Amino acid sequence: MKAPVDVIMGNLDEFRSEAVLRIVERMRGVTVRRVRSTNHLIGKRLARAVADAVLTPSHPGVSEDGVALSGRAQYVQATLV
């Protein structure tokens, strides 16, 4: 992958596939974010995680020049402020 990819999902999502996520987590440039206590519907916590991913100036797994560094999963606990 040349561009960083964020996969954001709730840990209670009825449509997730753990087998597929394990494969996706190993891909370079892909960050998987699991938001606690959310399902497939976009509520406040999931919306906050999506907004944070979009508004964050630099991807956590990307260097300054935009090269993907790691495909490890990033587990994020989204909290309401």
LINZIJO-V744217 format. One record per backbone hydrogen bond with DSSP energy under -0.5 kcal/mol. NH is the residue of the N-H (numbers start at 1). CO is the residue of the C=O. E is the energy in kcal/mol with one decimal. If there is no record, write none. Layout:
nh = [NH/NH]
co = [CO/CO]
e = [E/E]
//
This chain:
nh = [5/7/8/9/11/12/13/16/18/21/22/23/24/25/26/26/27/29/30/31/33/33/34/35/35/36/38/43/47/48/49/50/51/52/53/54/55/56/62/63/66/69/70/74/75/76/78]
co = [29/31/6/33/35/38/10/13/16/17/18/19/20/21/22/23/24/70/27/5/7/31/32/9/33/34/35/41/43/44/45/46/47/48/49/50/51/52/59/67/63/61/61/32/73/74/76]
e = [-3.0/-3.1/-0.6/-2.6/-2.3/-2.6/-1.6/-1.0/-0.5/-2.5/-2.1/-1.3/-2.6/-2.7/-0.7/-0.8/-1.4/-0.7/-1.5/-2.8/-3.6/-0.6/-0.5/-2.8/-0.6/-0.6/-0.8/-1.1/-2.6/-2.2/-2.0/-2.3/-2.7/-2.6/-1.9/-2.3/-2.8/-1.4/-1.9/-2.3/-1.8/-4.1/-0.9/-1.3/-0.6/-0.7/-0.9]
//
